């Protein structure tokens, strides 16, 4: 499954790399919302996908912080 591969990639990254990915993903979400507001966005499902990716990143960061995942 696509999301499982993404989570495995996230688990392999360090906290600094996860933070950088979170910032990039938030910027992407902002740009998608801007495009949606100006009716330039063709694939509106991408917004939902990016929001879920942000949640996945935050979840992995929390798990690593609490020591649940190495």
mmCIF file of the N, C-alpha and C atoms, coordinates in Angstrom:
data_MODEL
# 
_entry.id   MODEL 
# 
loop_
_atom_site.group_PDB 
_atom_site.id 
_atom_site.type_symbol 
_atom_site.label_atom_id 
_atom_site.label_alt_id 
_atom_site.label_comp_id 
_atom_site.label_asym_id 
_atom_site.label_entity_id 
_atom_site.label_seq_id 
_atom_site.pdbx_PDB_ins_code 
_atom_site.Cartn_x 
_atom_site.Cartn_y 
_atom_site.Cartn_z 
_atom_site.occupancy 
_atom_site.B_iso_or_equiv 
_atom_site.pdbx_formal_charge 
_atom_site.auth_seq_id 
_atom_site.auth_comp_id 
_atom_site.auth_asym_id 
_atom_site.auth_atom_id 
_atom_site.pdbx_PDB_model_num 
ATOM 1   N N  . UNK A 1 1  ? 0.838  -1.180 0.000   1.00 0.00 ? 1  UNK A N  1 
ATOM 2   C CA . UNK A 1 1  ? 0.000  0.000  0.000   1.00 0.00 ? 1  UNK A CA 1 
ATOM 3   C C  . UNK A 1 1  ? 0.884  1.245  0.000   1.00 0.00 ? 1  UNK A C  1 
ATOM 4   N N  . UNK A 1 2  ? 0.424  2.284  -0.632  1.00 0.00 ? 2  UNK A N  1 
ATOM 5   C CA . UNK A 1 2  ? 1.194  3.498  -0.822  1.00 0.00 ? 2  UNK A CA 1 
ATOM 6   C C  . UNK A 1 2  ? 1.529  4.187  0.501   1.00 0.00 ? 2  UNK A C  1 
ATOM 7   N N  . UNK A 1 3  ? 0.555  4.298  1.410   1.00 0.00 ? 3  UNK A N  1 
ATOM 8   C CA . UNK A 1 3  ? 0.789  5.003  2.665   1.00 0.00 ? 3  UNK A CA 1 
ATOM 9   C C  . UNK A 1 3  ? 1.752  4.239  3.564   1.00 0.00 ? 3  UNK A C  1 
ATOM 10  N N  . UNK A 1 4  ? 1.727  2.905  3.509   1.00 0.00 ? 4  UNK A N  1 
ATOM 11  C CA . UNK A 1 4  ? 2.654  2.127  4.328   1.00 0.00 ? 4  UNK A CA 1 
ATOM 12  C C  . UNK A 1 4  ? 4.095  2.394  3.929   1.00 0.00 ? 4  UNK A C  1 
ATOM 13  N N  . UNK A 1 5  ? 4.354  2.506  2.639   1.00 0.00 ? 5  UNK A N  1 
ATOM 14  C CA . UNK A 1 5  ? 5.700  2.818  2.169   1.00 0.00 ? 5  UNK A CA 1 
ATOM 15  C C  . UNK A 1 5  ? 6.119  4.203  2.643   1.00 0.00 ? 5  UNK A C  1 
ATOM 16  N N  . UNK A 1 6  ? 5.184  5.145  2.611   1.00 0.00 ? 6  UNK A N  1 
ATOM 17  C CA . UNK A 1 6  ? 5.488  6.510  3.048   1.00 0.00 ? 6  UNK A CA 1 
ATOM 18  C C  . UNK A 1 6  ? 5.822  6.528  4.533   1.00 0.00 ? 6  UNK A C  1 
ATOM 19  N N  . UNK A 1 7  ? 5.067  5.785  5.331   1.00 0.00 ? 7  UNK A N  1 
ATOM 20  C CA . UNK A 1 7  ? 5.320  5.728  6.773   1.00 0.00 ? 7  UNK A CA 1 
ATOM 21  C C  . UNK A 1 7  ? 6.667  5.074  7.046   1.00 0.00 ? 7  UNK A C  1 
ATOM 22  N N  . UNK A 1 8  ? 7.001  4.037  6.303   1.00 0.00 ? 8  UNK A N  1 
ATOM 23  C CA . UNK A 1 8  ? 8.302  3.388  6.476   1.00 0.00 ? 8  UNK A CA 1 
ATOM 24  C C  . UNK A 1 8  ? 9.441  4.352  6.154   1.00 0.00 ? 8  UNK A C  1 
ATOM 25  N N  . UNK A 1 9  ? 9.254  5.169  5.126   1.00 0.00 ? 9  UNK A N  1 
ATOM 26  C CA . UNK A 1 9  ? 10.260 6.184  4.796   1.00 0.00 ? 9  UNK A CA 1 
ATOM 27  C C  . UNK A 1 9  ? 10.389 7.192  5.932   1.00 0.00 ? 9  UNK A C  1 
ATOM 28  N N  . UNK A 1 10 ? 9.258  7.577  6.513   1.00 0.00 ? 10 UNK A N  1 
ATOM 29  C CA . UNK A 1 10 ? 9.280  8.539  7.617   1.00 0.00 ? 10 UNK A CA 1 
ATOM 30  C C  . UNK A 1 10 ? 9.977  7.957  8.836   1.00 0.00 ? 10 UNK A C  1 
ATOM 31  N N  . UNK A 1 11 ? 9.749  6.686  9.110   1.00 0.00 ? 11 UNK A N  1 
ATOM 32  C CA . UNK A 1 11 ? 10.362 6.049  10.278  1.00 0.00 ? 11 UNK A CA 1 
ATOM 33  C C  . UNK A 1 11 ? 11.882 5.991  10.153  1.00 0.00 ? 11 UNK A C  1 
ATOM 34  N N  . UNK A 1 12 ? 12.382 5.976  8.931   1.00 0.00 ? 12 UNK A N  1 
ATOM 35  C CA . UNK A 1 12 ? 13.822 5.895  8.710   1.00 0.00 ? 12 UNK A CA 1 
ATOM 36  C C  . UNK A 1 12 ? 14.510 7.255  8.856   1.00 0.00 ? 12 UNK A C  1 
ATOM 37  N N  . UNK A 1 13 ? 13.733 8.329  8.920   1.00 0.00 ? 13 UNK A N  1 
ATOM 38  C CA . UNK A 1 13 ? 14.317 9.672  8.973   1.00 0.00 ? 13 UNK A CA 1 
ATOM 39  C C  . UNK A 1 13 ? 14.544 10.123 10.407  1.00 0.00 ? 13 UNK A C  1 
ATOM 40  N N  . UNK A 1 14 ? 15.469 11.063 10.557  1.00 0.00 ? 14 UNK A N  1 
ATOM 41  C CA . UNK A 1 14 ? 15.750 11.623 11.871  1.00 0.00 ? 14 UNK A CA 1 
ATOM 42  C C  . UNK A 1 14 ? 14.725 12.711 12.196  1.00 0.00 ? 14 UNK A C  1 
ATOM 43  N N  . UNK A 1 15 ? 14.776 13.192 13.434  1.00 0.00 ? 15 UNK A N  1 
ATOM 44  C CA . UNK A 1 15 ? 13.824 14.225 13.864  1.00 0.00 ? 15 UNK A CA 1 
ATOM 45  C C  . UNK A 1 15 ? 14.001 15.503 13.035  1.00 0.00 ? 15 UNK A C  1 
ATOM 46  N N  . UNK A 1 16 ? 15.228 15.869 12.734  1.00 0.00 ? 16 UNK A N  1 
ATOM 47  C CA . UNK A 1 16 ? 15.482 17.076 11.943  1.00 0.00 ? 16 UNK A CA 1 
ATOM 48  C C  . UNK A 1 16 ? 14.936 16.934 10.529  1.00 0.00 ? 16 UNK A C  1 
ATOM 49  N N  . UNK A 1 17 ? 15.112 15.761 9.953   1.00 0.00 ? 17 UNK A N  1 
ATOM 50  C CA . UNK A 1 17 ? 14.585 15.516 8.607   1.00 0.00 ? 17 UNK A CA 1 
ATOM 51  C C  . UNK A 1 17 ? 13.064 15.532 8.601   1.00 0.00 ? 17 UNK A C  1 
ATOM 52  N N  . UNK A 1 18 ? 12.460 14.993 9.665   1.00 0.00 ? 18 UNK A N  1 
ATOM 53  C CA . UNK A 1 18 ? 10.999 15.014 9.773   1.00 0.00 ? 18 UNK A CA 1 
ATOM 54  C C  . UNK A 1 18 ? 10.482 16.439 9.907   1.00 0.00 ? 18 UNK A C  1 
ATOM 55  N N  . UNK A 1 19 ? 11.191 17.251 10.675  1.00 0.00 ? 19 UNK A N  1 
ATOM 56  C CA . UNK A 1 19 ? 10.785 18.650 10.833  1.00 0.00 ? 19 UNK A CA 1 
ATOM 57  C C  . UNK A 1 19 ? 10.849 19.391 9.506   1.00 0.00 ? 19 UNK A C  1 
ATOM 58  N N  . UNK A 1 20 ? 11.899 19.146 8.748   1.00 0.00 ? 20 UNK A N  1 
ATOM 59  C CA . UNK A 1 20 ? 12.037 19.788 7.444   1.00 0.00 ? 20 UNK A CA 1 
ATOM 60  C C  . UNK A 1 20 ? 10.936 19.321 6.491   1.00 0.00 ? 20 UNK A C  1 
ATOM 61  N N  . UNK A 1 21 ? 10.625 18.034 6.542   1.00 0.00 ? 21 UNK A N  1 
ATOM 62  C CA . UNK A 1 21 ? 9.558  17.502 5.687   1.00 0.00 ? 21 UNK A CA 1 
ATOM 63  C C  . UNK A 1 21 ? 8.207  18.091 6.081   1.00 0.00 ? 21 UNK A C  1 
ATOM 64  N N  . UNK A 1 22 ? 7.993  18.290 7.374   1.00 0.00 ? 22 UNK A N  1 
ATOM 65  C CA . UNK A 1 22 ? 6.743  18.879 7.851   1.00 0.00 ? 22 UNK A CA 1 
ATOM 66  C C  . UNK A 1 22 ? 6.589  20.302 7.330   1.00 0.00 ? 22 UNK A C  1 
ATOM 67  N N  . UNK A 1 23 ? 7.661  21.072 7.370   1.00 0.00 ? 23 UNK A N  1 
ATOM 68  C CA . UNK A 1 23 ? 7.620  22.450 6.865   1.00 0.00 ? 23 UNK A CA 1 
ATOM 69  C C  . UNK A 1 23 ? 7.311  22.462 5.369   1.00 0.00 ? 23 UNK A C  1 
ATOM 70  N N  . UNK A 1 24 ? 7.984  21.599 4.617   1.00 0.00 ? 24 UNK A N  1 
ATOM 71  C CA . UNK A 1 24 ? 7.752  21.524 3.168   1.00 0.00 ? 24 UNK A CA 1 
ATOM 72  C C  . UNK A 1 24 ? 6.313  21.122 2.853   1.00 0.00 ? 24 UNK A C  1 
ATOM 73  N N  . UNK A 1 25 ? 5.801  20.175 3.608   1.00 0.00 ? 25 UNK A N  1 
ATOM 74  C CA . UNK A 1 25 ? 4.444  19.696 3.368   1.00 0.00 ? 25 UNK A CA 1 
ATOM 75  C C  . UNK A 1 25 ? 3.420  20.771 3.712   1.00 0.00 ? 25 UNK A C  1 
ATOM 76  N N  . UNK A 1 26 ? 3.676  21.527 4.765   1.00 0.00 ? 26 UNK A N  1 
ATOM 77  C CA . UNK A 1 26 ? 2.766  22.626 5.122   1.00 0.00 ? 26 UNK A CA 1 
ATOM 78  C C  . UNK A 1 26 ? 2.775  23.712 4.050   1.00 0.00 ? 26 UNK A C  1 
ATOM 79  N N  . UNK A 1 27 ? 3.943  23.973 3.475   1.00 0.00 ? 27 UNK A N  1 
ATOM 80  C CA . UNK A 1 27 ? 4.029  24.944 2.378   1.00 0.00 ? 27 UNK A CA 1 
ATOM 81  C C  . UNK A 1 27 ? 3.240  24.452 1.170   1.00 0.00 ? 27 UNK A C  1 
ATOM 82  N N  . UNK A 1 28 ? 3.354  23.161 0.893   1.00 0.00 ? 28 UNK A N  1 
ATOM 83  C CA . UNK A 1 28 ? 2.609  22.584 -0.224  1.00 0.00 ? 28 UNK A CA 1 
ATOM 84  C C  . UNK A 1 28 ? 1.102  22.714 0.009   1.00 0.00 ? 28 UNK A C  1 
ATOM 85  N N  . UNK A 1 29 ? 0.671  22.460 1.248   1.00 0.00 ? 29 UNK A N  1 
ATOM 86  C CA . UNK A 1 29 ? -0.752 22.588 1.567   1.00 0.00 ? 29 UNK A CA 1 
ATOM 87  C C  . UNK A 1 29 ? -1.222 24.026 1.388   1.00 0.00 ? 29 UNK A C  1 
ATOM 88  N N  . UNK A 1 30 ? -0.407 24.981 1.819   1.00 0.00 ? 30 UNK A N  1 
ATOM 89  C CA . UNK A 1 30 ? -0.756 26.388 1.642   1.00 0.00 ? 30 UNK A CA 1 
ATOM 90  C C  . UNK A 1 30 ? -0.930 26.720 0.166   1.00 0.00 ? 30 UNK A C  1 
ATOM 91  N N  . UNK A 1 31 ? 0.020  26.265 -0.652  1.00 0.00 ? 31 UNK A N  1 
ATOM 92  C CA . UNK A 1 31 ? -0.057 26.531 -2.090  1.00 0.00 ? 31 UNK A CA 1 
ATOM 93  C C  . UNK A 1 31 ? -1.281 25.875 -2.726  1.00 0.00 ? 31 UNK A C  1 
ATOM 94  N N  . UNK A 1 32 ? -1.602 24.670 -2.284  1.00 0.00 ? 32 UNK A N  1 
ATOM 95  C CA . UNK A 1 32 ? -2.787 23.991 -2.811  1.00 0.00 ? 32 UNK A CA 1 
ATOM 96  C C  . UNK A 1 32 ? -4.062 24.746 -2.435  1.00 0.00 ? 32 UNK A C  1 
ATOM 97  N N  . UNK A 1 33 ? -4.121 25.221 -1.211  1.00 0.00 ? 33 UNK A N  1 
ATOM 98  C CA . UNK A 1 33 ? -5.297 25.988 -0.778  1.00 0.00 ? 33 UNK A CA 1 
ATOM 99  C C  . UNK A 1 33 ? -5.420 27.292 -1.560  1.00 0.00 ? 33 UNK A C  1 
ATOM 100 N N  . UNK A 1 34 ? -4.299 27.913 -1.820  1.00 0.00 ? 34 UNK A N  1 
ATOM 101 C CA . UNK A 1 34 ? -4.300 29.148 -2.605  1.00 0.00 ? 34 UNK A CA 1 
ATOM 102 C C  . UNK A 1 34 ? -4.791 28.875 -4.025  1.00 0.00 ? 34 UNK A C  1 
ATOM 103 N N  . UNK A 1 35 ? -4.288 27.819 -4.632  1.00 0.00 ? 35 UNK A N  1 
ATOM 104 C CA . UNK A 1 35 ? -4.733 27.456 -5.977  1.00 0.00 ? 35 UNK A CA 1 
ATOM 105 C C  . UNK A 1 35 ? -6.221 27.112 -5.989  1.00 0.00 ? 35 UNK A C  1 
ATOM 106 N N  . UNK A 1 36 ? -6.686 26.455 -4.930  1.00 0.00 ? 36 UNK A N  1 
ATOM 107 C CA . UNK A 1 36 ? -8.096 26.093 -4.855  1.00 0.00 ? 36 UNK A CA 1 
ATOM 108 C C  . UNK A 1 36 ? -8.967 27.342 -4.741  1.00 0.00 ? 36 UNK A C  1 
ATOM 109 N N  . UNK A 1 37 ? -8.509 28.312 -3.980  1.00 0.00 ? 37 UNK A N  1 
ATOM 110 C CA . UNK A 1 37 ? -9.279 29.541 -3.791  1.00 0.00 ? 37 UNK A CA 1 
ATOM 111 C C  . UNK A 1 37 ? -9.376 30.349 -5.077  1.00 0.00 ? 37 UNK A C  1 
ATOM 112 N N  . UNK A 1 38 ? -8.366 30.236 -5.929  1.00 0.00 ? 38 UNK A N  1 
ATOM 113 C CA . UNK A 1 38 ? -8.365 30.991 -7.183  1.00 0.00 ? 38 UNK A CA 1 
ATOM 114 C C  . UNK A 1 38 ? -8.823 30.128 -8.369  1.00 0.00 ? 38 UNK A C  1 
ATOM 115 N N  . UNK A 1 39 ? -9.401 28.975 -8.056  1.00 0.00 ? 39 UNK A N  1 
ATOM 116 C CA . UNK A 1 39 ? -9.933 28.054 -9.074  1.00 0.00 ? 39 UNK A CA 1 
ATOM 117 C C  . UNK A 1 39 ? -8.876 27.599 -10.079 1.00 0.00 ? 39 UNK A C  1 
ATOM 118 N N  . UNK A 1 40 ? -7.656 27.406 -9.627  1.00 0.00 ? 40 UNK A N  1 
ATOM 119 C CA . UNK A 1 40 ? -6.584 26.923 -10.496 1.00 0.00 ? 40 UNK A CA 1 
ATOM 120 C C  . UNK A 1 40 ? -6.209 25.475 -10.200 1.00 0.00 ? 40 UNK A C  1 
ATOM 121 N N  . UNK A 1 41 ? -6.833 24.894 -9.184  1.00 0.00 ? 41 UNK A N  1 
ATOM 122 C CA . UNK A 1 41 ? -6.476 23.539 -8.766  1.00 0.00 ? 41 UNK A CA 1 
ATOM 123 C C  . UNK A 1 41 ? -7.349 22.525 -9.494  1.00 0.00 ? 41 UNK A C  1 
ATOM 124 N N  . UNK A 1 42 ? -6.694 21.591 -10.187 1.00 0.00 ? 42 UNK A N  1 
ATOM 125 C CA . UNK A 1 42 ? -7.432 20.565 -10.920 1.00 0.00 ? 42 UNK A CA 1 
ATOM 126 C C  . UNK A 1 42 ? -7.751 19.363 -10.038 1.00 0.00 ? 42 UNK A C  1 
ATOM 127 N N  . UNK A 1 43 ? -6.785 18.920 -9.260  1.00 0.00 ? 43 UNK A N  1 
ATOM 128 C CA . UNK A 1 43 ? -6.951 17.722 -8.435  1.00 0.00 ? 43 UNK A CA 1 
ATOM 129 C C  . UNK A 1 43 ? -7.182 18.133 -6.979  1.00 0.00 ? 43 UNK A C  1 
ATOM 130 N N  . UNK A 1 44 ? -8.432 18.312 -6.593  1.00 0.00 ? 44 UNK A N  1 
ATOM 131 C CA . UNK A 1 44 ? -8.737 18.751 -5.236  1.00 0.00 ? 44 UNK A CA 1 
ATOM 132 C C  . UNK A 1 44 ? -8.497 17.654 -4.205  1.00 0.00 ? 44 UNK A C  1 
ATOM 133 N N  . UNK A 1 45 ? -8.410 16.425 -4.627  1.00 0.00 ? 45 UNK A N  1 
ATOM 134 C CA . UNK A 1 45 ? -8.144 15.322 -3.701  1.00 0.00 ? 45 UNK A CA 1 
ATOM 135 C C  . UNK A 1 45 ? -6.729 15.418 -3.138  1.00 0.00 ? 45 UNK A C  1 
ATOM 136 N N  . UNK A 1 46 ? -5.865 16.140 -3.808  1.00 0.00 ? 46 UNK A N  1 
ATOM 137 C CA . UNK A 1 46 ? -4.484 16.303 -3.340  1.00 0.00 ? 46 UNK A CA 1 
ATOM 138 C C  . UNK A 1 46 ? -4.447 17.017 -1.985  1.00 0.00 ? 46 UNK A C  1 
ATOM 139 N N  . UNK A 1 47 ? -5.390 17.926 -1.737  1.00 0.00 ? 47 UNK A N  1 
ATOM 140 C CA . UNK A 1 47 ? -5.441 18.632 -0.451  1.00 0.00 ? 47 UNK A CA 1 
ATOM 141 C C  . UNK A 1 47 ? -5.628 17.629 0.684   1.00 0.00 ? 47 UNK A C  1 
ATOM 142 N N  . UNK A 1 48 ? -6.552 16.708 0.504   1.00 0.00 ? 48 UNK A N  1 
ATOM 143 C CA . UNK A 1 48 ? -6.816 15.690 1.514   1.00 0.00 ? 48 UNK A CA 1 
ATOM 144 C C  . UNK A 1 48 ? -5.590 14.804 1.735   1.00 0.00 ? 48 UNK A C  1 
ATOM 145 N N  . UNK A 1 49 ? -4.932 14.443 0.661   1.00 0.00 ? 49 UNK A N  1 
ATOM 146 C CA . UNK A 1 49 ? -3.748 13.596 0.749   1.00 0.00 ? 49 UNK A CA 1 
ATOM 147 C C  . UNK A 1 49 ? -2.624 14.295 1.515   1.00 0.00 ? 49 UNK A C  1 
ATOM 148 N N  . UNK A 1 50 ? -2.418 15.572 1.240   1.00 0.00 ? 50 UNK A N  1 
ATOM 149 C CA . UNK A 1 50 ? -1.349 16.326 1.907   1.00 0.00 ? 50 UNK A CA 1 
ATOM 150 C C  . UNK A 1 50 ? -1.679 16.501 3.388   1.00 0.00 ? 50 UNK A C  1 
ATOM 151 N N  . UNK A 1 51 ? -2.952 16.748 3.711   1.00 0.00 ? 51 UNK A N  1 
ATOM 152 C CA . UNK A 1 51 ? -3.341 16.872 5.116   1.00 0.00 ? 51 UNK A CA 1 
ATOM 153 C C  . UNK A 1 51 ? -3.072 15.580 5.874   1.00 0.00 ? 51 UNK A C  1 
ATOM 154 N N  . UNK A 1 52 ? -3.344 14.462 5.246   1.00 0.00 ? 52 UNK A N  1 
ATOM 155 C CA . UNK A 1 52 ? -3.077 13.174 5.888   1.00 0.00 ? 52 UNK A CA 1 
ATOM 156 C C  . UNK A 1 52 ? -1.587 12.930 6.038   1.00 0.00 ? 52 UNK A C  1 
ATOM 157 N N  . UNK A 1 53 ? -0.808 13.369 5.059   1.00 0.00 ? 53 UNK A N  1 
ATOM 158 C CA . UNK A 1 53 ? 0.648  13.220 5.165   1.00 0.00 ? 53 UNK A CA 1 
ATOM 159 C C  . UNK A 1 53 ? 1.193  14.044 6.325   1.00 0.00 ? 53 UNK A C  1 
ATOM 160 N N  . UNK A 1 54 ? 0.639  15.238 6.538   1.00 0.00 ? 54 UNK A N  1 
ATOM 161 C CA . UNK A 1 54 ? 1.043  16.059 7.677   1.00 0.00 ? 54 UNK A CA 1 
ATOM 162 C C  . UNK A 1 54 ? 0.746  15.315 8.977   1.00 0.00 ? 54 UNK A C  1 
ATOM 163 N N  . UNK A 1 55 ? -0.422 14.715 9.059   1.00 0.00 ? 55 UNK A N  1 
ATOM 164 C CA . UNK A 1 55 ? -0.785 13.947 10.251  1.00 0.00 ? 55 UNK A CA 1 
ATOM 165 C C  . UNK A 1 55 ? 0.153  12.760 10.451  1.00 0.00 ? 55 UNK A C  1 
ATOM 166 N N  . UNK A 1 56 ? 0.521  12.104 9.364   1.00 0.00 ? 56 UNK A N  1 
ATOM 167 C CA . UNK A 1 56 ? 1.451  10.968 9.460   1.00 0.00 ? 56 UNK A CA 1 
ATOM 168 C C  . UNK A 1 56 ? 2.813  11.424 9.980   1.00 0.00 ? 56 UNK A C  1 
ATOM 169 N N  . UNK A 1 57 ? 3.293  12.538 9.470   1.00 0.00 ? 57 UNK A N  1 
ATOM 170 C CA . UNK A 1 57 ? 4.587  13.060 9.911   1.00 0.00 ? 57 UNK A CA 1 
ATOM 171 C C  . UNK A 1 57 ? 4.543  13.392 11.394  1.00 0.00 ? 57 UNK A C  1 
ATOM 172 N N  . UNK A 1 58 ? 3.493  14.080 11.812  1.00 0.00 ? 58 UNK A N  1 
ATOM 173 C CA . UNK A 1 58 ? 3.360  14.441 13.229  1.00 0.00 ? 58 UNK A CA 1 
ATOM 174 C C  . UNK A 1 58 ? 3.261  13.209 14.112  1.00 0.00 ? 58 UNK A C  1 
ATOM 175 N N  . UNK A 1 59 ? 2.566  12.186 13.655  1.00 0.00 ? 59 UNK A N  1 
ATOM 176 C CA . UNK A 1 59 ? 2.432  10.960 14.427  1.00 0.00 ? 59 UNK A CA 1 
ATOM 177 C C  . UNK A 1 59 ? 3.781  10.281 14.608  1.00 0.00 ? 59 UNK A C  1 
ATOM 178 N N  . UNK A 1 60 ? 4.542  10.190 13.543  1.00 0.00 ? 60 UNK A N  1 
ATOM 179 C CA . UNK A 1 60 ? 5.866  9.562  13.627  1.00 0.00 ? 60 UNK A CA 1 
ATOM 180 C C  . UNK A 1 60 ? 6.775  10.378 14.541  1.00 0.00 ? 60 UNK A C  1 
ATOM 181 N N  . UNK A 1 61 ? 6.703  11.702 14.452  1.00 0.00 ? 61 UNK A N  1 
ATOM 182 C CA . UNK A 1 61 ? 7.522  12.548 15.317  1.00 0.00 ? 61 UNK A CA 1 
ATOM 183 C C  . UNK A 1 61 ? 7.176  12.317 16.785  1.00 0.00 ? 61 UNK A C  1 
ATOM 184 N N  . UNK A 1 62 ? 5.895  12.218 17.092  1.00 0.00 ? 62 UNK A N  1 
ATOM 185 C CA . UNK A 1 62 ? 5.452  11.984 18.466  1.00 0.00 ? 62 UNK A CA 1 
ATOM 186 C C  . UNK A 1 62 ? 5.897  10.612 18.951  1.00 0.00 ? 62 UNK A C  1 
ATOM 187 N N  . UNK A 1 63 ? 5.760  9.609  18.102  1.00 0.00 ? 63 UNK A N  1 
ATOM 188 C CA . UNK A 1 63 ? 6.187  8.262  18.478  1.00 0.00 ? 63 UNK A CA 1 
ATOM 189 C C  . UNK A 1 63 ? 7.675  8.217  18.770  1.00 0.00 ? 63 UNK A C  1 
ATOM 190 N N  . UNK A 1 64 ? 8.466  8.882  17.955  1.00 0.00 ? 64 UNK A N  1 
ATOM 191 C CA . UNK A 1 64 ? 9.916  8.906  18.178  1.00 0.00 ? 64 UNK A CA 1 
ATOM 192 C C  . UNK A 1 64 ? 10.255 9.674  19.464  1.00 0.00 ? 64 UNK A C  1 
ATOM 193 N N  . UNK A 1 65 ? 9.525  10.743 19.717  1.00 0.00 ? 65 UNK A N  1 
ATOM 194 C CA . UNK A 1 65 ? 9.772  11.551 20.914  1.00 0.00 ? 65 UNK A CA 1 
ATOM 195 C C  . UNK A 1 65 ? 9.471  10.740 22.186  1.00 0.00 ? 65 UNK A C  1 
ATOM 196 N N  . UNK A 1 66 ? 8.415  9.952  22.137  1.00 0.00 ? 66 UNK A N  1 
ATOM 197 C CA . UNK A 1 66 ? 8.024  9.158  23.300  1.00 0.00 ? 66 UNK A CA 1 
ATOM 198 C C  . UNK A 1 66 ? 8.795  7.850  23.408  1.00 0.00 ? 66 UNK A C  1 
ATOM 199 N N  . UNK A 1 67 ? 9.595  7.562  22.408  1.00 0.00 ? 67 UNK A N  1 
ATOM 200 C CA . UNK A 1 67 ? 10.416 6.351  22.445  1.00 0.00 ? 67 UNK A CA 1 
ATOM 201 C C  . UNK A 1 67 ? 9.658  5.098  22.041  1.00 0.00 ? 67 UNK A C  1 
ATOM 202 N N  . UNK A 1 68 ? 8.532  5.243  21.383  1.00 0.00 ? 68 UNK A N  1 
ATOM 203 C CA . UNK A 1 68 ? 7.753  4.093  20.948  1.00 0.00 ? 68 UNK A CA 1 
ATOM 204 C C  . UNK A 1 68 ? 8.343  3.431  19.721  1.00 0.00 ? 68 UNK A C  1 
ATOM 205 N N  . UNK A 1 69 ? 9.082  4.236  18.923  1.00 0.00 ? 69 UNK A N  1 
ATOM 206 C CA . UNK A 1 69 ? 9.694  3.732  17.705  1.00 0.00 ? 69 UNK A CA 1 
ATOM 207 C C  . UNK A 1 69 ? 11.155 4.153  17.734  1.00 0.00 ? 69 UNK A C  1 
ATOM 208 N N  . UNK A 1 70 ? 12.028 3.266  17.308  1.00 0.00 ? 70 UNK A N  1 
ATOM 209 C CA . UNK A 1 70 ? 13.458 3.613  17.317  1.00 0.00 ? 70 UNK A CA 1 
ATOM 210 C C  . UNK A 1 70 ? 13.846 4.416  16.105  1.00 0.00 ? 70 UNK A C  1 
# 
